[in-house]
Structure formats: C-alpha cells, structure tokens
Amino acid sequence: MSTDTLIADRIEITDLFTRFALLLDEKRWEDANTVFTDDVAVHSPRGGELRGIDKVVSFMRQGEVDGQHAQHTTTDLLVDIHGNQATVSANSLVYYYRDGQPPHFTGGLRLAATAVRTPAGWRIHEQRITPAWTREN
C-alpha cells in the first residue's frame, strides 16, 4: 500500500469518527448508513450487544431525552490499517446540556472499533464502547 493511500485512509477513518460524533450530536439517525455497515455490531453497557444498523438506530432513538443535547468530542485516535480493514481506538468526551445552560452531565468513554473499506468508503463494522468515568455537574 502506498504512503499516499495510507495517509488518505487514515484521514478518511478520522473523518468517519467525526461524522459519527456529529450524527449523535445532531440526532441524524437517517444518516447512520454513512457511518456504519448494515451488519454493524455495537457493544456497550447500556445497550448490550446490538447487531444490525436498524437495531443500533432504534437504540439511539430510544436514548433521546426531550430538551437535552449532547456534544461528543473524539480524541487520541489510533488507526492500524491492514488492507481493507482497520483497528481504531479513541477517547470520547461527552457533554450533556440544555439550551443556554452548562453541561449537567459529562462522561469519558473509550472507543474500540473495526472499520472496513466499502464501495461507499470506510464504515464502522464493529464498535465497543467502554465508560471510563462520569460526573454529574
């Protein structure tokens, strides 16, 4: 794999995680296919093991709270690419707030994922979300 291809893949995978955070923040559930494969598997303490994009989207919709917003900040991405598959890890800070108010709840998460190259670009095929800490403000 050429250096240019490797760099382009790393940038696209980093953008993938940014798109995932924005999808969550903006509650754009209809765009889940721009982030996940159809047969995605997500593992989290709140949702358990969810398999398939429809179940993941349904779970995200159920988590909505009237008047509450979230801001996800993803940092420290590590990307290890092997052909058409990549292992990715990152930290995520999540701030929950209401319009015009400071966050009332914050949390730190550890993300571990497998991303795959598809005809439409890189997508998350499997993701494990592990809470590191939470704080009620």
Residue pairs with C-beta under 8 A, 6 or more apart in sequence:
1 81
1 83
6 81
9 79
9 81
9 86
9 117
9 122
10 79
10 81
12 121
12 122
13 77
13 79
13 81
13 86
13 88
13 115
13 122
14 77
14 79
16 35
16 115
16 121
16 122
16 123
16 124
17 74
17 77
17 88
17 90
17 111
18 74
19 34
19 35
20 35
20 72
20 74
20 124
21 72
21 73
21 74
21 92
22 28
22 72
23 29
23 31
23 32
23 34
23 35
24 60
24 70
24 72
25 69
25 70
25 71
25 72
27 60
27 64
29 57
29 60
29 61
32 53
32 56
32 57
32 60
33 53
34 120
35 123
35 124
36 53
36 56
36 123
36 124
36 125
37 53
37 116
37 118
37 123
37 124
37 125
38 52
38 53
39 51
39 52
39 53
39 125
40 51
40 52
40 53
40 56
40 123
40 124
40 125
40 126
40 127
41 49
41 50
41 51
41 125
41 126
41 127
42 49
42 50
42 56
42 59
42 126
42 127
42 128
42 129
43 49
43 50
43 126
43 127
43 128
43 129
44 50
44 128
44 129
44 130
45 129
45 130
45 131
46 63
47 59
50 56
50 59
67 98
67 99
68 96
68 97
68 98
69 96
69 97
69 98
69 99
70 94
70 95
70 96
70 97
71 94
71 95
71 97
71 103
72 92
72 93
72 94
73 92
73 93
73 94
73 95
74 90
74 91
74 92
74 111
75 90
75 91
75 92
75 93
76 89
76 90
76 91
77 88
77 89
77 90
78 88
78 89
78 90
79 86
79 87
79 88
80 86
80 87
80 88
83 117
84 116
84 117
85 114
85 115
85 116
85 117
85 125
86 114
86 115
86 116
86 122
87 112
87 113
87 114
88 111
88 112
88 113
88 114
88 115
89 110
89 111
89 112
89 113
90 110
90 111
90 113
91 108
91 109
91 110
91 111
91 132
92 108
92 109
92 110
92 111
93 106
93 107
93 108
93 109
94 106
94 107
94 108
94 109
95 103
95 105
95 106
96 103
96 104
96 105
96 106
97 103
97 104
98 104
102 137
103 137
104 136
104 137
105 134
105 135
105 136
105 137
106 134
106 135
106 137
107 131
107 132
107 133
107 134
107 135
108 131
108 132
108 133
108 134
109 129
109 130
109 131
109 132
110 129
110 130
110 131
110 132
111 127
111 128
111 129
111 130
112 127
112 128
112 130
113 124
113 125
113 126
113 127
113 128
114 124
114 125
114 126
114 127
115 122
115 123
115 124
115 125
116 122
116 123
116 125
